[in-house]
Amino acid sequence: MTQQVTHPMVKLQRQVHSLVKSKIIKPSDSIWKIALLYGDDWSFWKKELIEFGFTMQDPIQDLLAVEAWDEE
């Protein structure tokens, strides 16, 4: 039995989805808006998002639409 490790971006995606469900942010909001909620951790998440090809102007719905976080 092997244990699968969850990709860190899955954790971020789940947290952001929860924020959308709570109506704290909207799917049409730009990704940079979540920076206000992540404070000191934002530099890490921003770097990760950029590495996956996101810009801070992309809508949050683009982040939520990712089905798999494959690193190649």
N, C-alpha and C positions, 0 to 999 in steps of 0.2 A: 504494500500500500504506500503510494507516494503522496506527499502533501504538496499541493500546488501553492506557490507563493503569489499573492495578489500584487499586481503591478501598482506602484505608488500613484500613477495617474488614475487608476480605477478608484482609489480612495478619494482623490480630489473630485473626480466626476460624481461620485455618490454624494459628497458634501455639497457640491454646487447644485445637484439635482434637488437635494433637500431644501436648499435656500430658495430655489425656484418654486417648489411646492408650497413653501411657507409664504410665498409672495414677497420675500425680502428683495429679490431681484427678478427681472423678467428675462425670458429666453432671448428677447430682442436686444437686451442691454449688451454693451461691449464687454469683452473679457476683463478689461482694465478695472471695471467696477468691483470685481471680487478682490482686487488688491486692497481695497479699503477694509475688507473683512479679515484679511489674513495677516496684516501687520508685518511683523518681523520675519515671518515665514514666506512672505511674498517673493522675495528675491529667488528662492529655490524654485517655487512653482512657476515663476515667470521664465526662468531659464529652461525648465522642463517643457513648458508650452512652446517656446520658441524653437527648441530642438525638434519638436513634432510638427513644426511648420505653421503654428498659429501666430497671429499678430494680436496686439492688445486691442485692436479695433474690430476684430472678428466678433460676431455675435455669440453669446453664450450657448445658443442652440447648436452651433457648430461643434462645440466641445462636448455637449451632451449626445450628439449624434454618433460619436466614435464608438464602434462596436468592439474593436480589439486594439490594444496598445502594444503592437509588435515593434521590437527594437531590432534593427538589422544592421 
